[in-house]
Amino acid sequence: MKQPPPPVPEGRRPYRVFVSSTYLDNQKRRKLVQDAITMAGMVWHGMEIFTASTRAKSKLSQEQVI
């Protein structure tokens, strides 16, 4: 049975974790990673949430956490 994630201390946002991998051949692994991140009280984001852009993905990711 899964346990709920630990509470986030007041005044602090949960960490955001960006996961990048090939999707189709890693679905089971991604699900395991997603569950572990969620159970640790962090927020999981697959890199597929980003649309095509000429800007670097690392820059786009940084903008999401600031």
N, C-alpha and C positions, 0 to 999 in steps of 0.2 A: 504494500500500500504506500502510495506517495505521500510525503509529508508536505505541508504548505511551506512556501519559502519564508525565510526569516524576515521579520519586519525591518524596514529601512529606518535608520535613526531619523528623528525629526530634524527638518532643515536640510536634509541631504537627499539628493535624487539618486535613484538606483543607477548602478553602472550600466552602460549600454555596450553590448558585445556584438561586433559585426562578424558574421561567418561567411566566408567565401569558399566555395567548392563547386565542382561540377554537380549539377543537381540530380540528373536522372540516375547515375550510377552510384550515388552516395546518399540516397534517401534514408536508408536505415541509420547510417552513421550520423547524418545531420539531425535526425530525430533524437538520437542518444545525446548528442551535444546540446541540442535545444533544451531537452529535459534537464540536463545537468546545470545549464546556465540559469534556467528558470528556478530550479530548486535552490540555487545559491542566492536567489533574490535579485538577480540581474535581469535585464531586458535583452532579449535576443532579436537580432535583425539579420535577415539574409540579404546578401548584397544584391539580390535580384530586385530589391525595392527601388534601386536607383535606375533611372532611365538612361538611355544612351546620351553621352555627353562628351565633349572634347576635353573637359576638365578631368583632372586626375581623381580617381576614386578615393584616394587617401584624403584629398582636400574636401571632397563632398562628405566623407565620413566625419571629418573634424567639425564641419559645419553643423552636423546633426547633434553633436554632443555639447556644443557651446551655447 
